[in-house]
Each structure stands twice: as C-alpha cells, then as structure tokens.
Amino acid sequence: MSGIILASAVTLSQFFLVAAMACMLYRLVRGPRAQDRVLCFDALYIDGMLLLLTVGIRTGSTLYFEAALAIALLGFVSSVALAKFLMRGEVIE
C-alpha cells in the first residue's frame, strides 16, 4: 500500500515540477529585465535538480542523486556569477 502511495506522490510531484519548469521557461523568455531572467534561471535549475531527485527516488539509482548534486553546485556558482555581473558589470576583478 505504501509503495502505491509513494509512486503516485512521485508521479504527481514530477508533473508539478514539469509544469513549474514550463512556466519558468516562459518567464525566462518573456522577462522584461535581466534580473527577472536570472531569477528564473535560478528557479529553473532548482526545479531541474528536484526533477532528477524524483527520478532517482523512482528508479532507486544513486547516479541521479550525484547528478543532482552537481547541478546544485554548478547552478549556485552560475547564479552568483550572474548576480555579480549584473551588479558590477564584471565577474572577475
């Protein structure tokens, strides 16, 4: 019984994550300012990481968890670099 509940919860969460990613892609393309695009990019990589985690829960493979960790690290660094570029106009001083 709990396996059915877990499978349905993971499926439902994957559906909502894909819907959120579609909304963020729309906002990424349509965003009026660069700050909006950076914020959407930040939320997009977080949702991509969460989608990989739900796939990892579904399959039981640890490879997806490692890929999600790499996405989280690279996404954080890229968000900081983009924010620094928008604030100062350069990334490396």
Secondary structure, 3 states (H helix, E strand, C coil): CHHHHHHHHHHHHHHHHHHHHHHHHHHHHHCCCHHHHHHHHHHHHHHHHHHHHHHHHHHCCCHHHHHHHHHHHHHHHHHHHHHHHHHHCCCCC
